[in-house]
Amino acid sequence: MCGGEGTRFGDDVEKPLFEVGGVPMVDRVCDALAASRVDDVYAAVSPNAPRTREHIADRTSLTTVETPGEGYVADLGSAIEATGGEPVLTVAADLPLLAAGPVDRTLDTAVSADETVRSLSVVVPVALKEQLGVSVDTEIEGVAPTGLNVVGPETESETHVSFDARLAVNANRPADTAVAAALVGEVTADGP
């Protein structure tokens, strides 16, 4: 999902193109997905992010999907429909520390031994976000969504709590990107 305007950043930079450690966040996410065992990568762009669409146009490892730009939920539904339906792994472009390891572990958690795919929302403890010094936009019973999810055929979604700092840093504000830039060299190596 890379159709955000980035209005909180104040610059004339679309959110997916905001750089962390000199690299646009969308490139960091695309690279993590390419290194994972995800089969096909689709970039859901919107009219709100025309420069992002241009930026990723040369990436042969992904297919661009146009969404209406009517908000995250509407655009997500449009993107899922355009990609052929469930199951899909969804990830927001504002996870600049994402790596293949957390993506693959999410897939392992969502796919059962008989290859049934469960819907899964990956969350992190709010305390972890606070410890890292990043913003918390949504909190539900002490956890916060990460922007990494699996949408399966069932409507009921399971919650998976991760303690991986790479999933706790959603760059929603300039202060979040500063934390991500400080951590980029420390936590992007794929550990356990």
Buried (B, 14 or more C-beta within 10 A) or exposed (E): BBBBBBEBBEEEBBBBBBBBBEEBBBBBBBBBBEBBEBEEBBBBBBEBBEEBBEBBEEBEEBEBBBBEBBEBEEBBBBBBEBBEEEBBBBBBBBBBBBBBBBBBBBBEBBBEEEEEBBBBBBBBBBBBBEEBEBBBEEEEEEBBBBBBBBBBEEEEBBEBEBEBBBBBBBBBBEEBBBBBBBBBEEBBEBEE
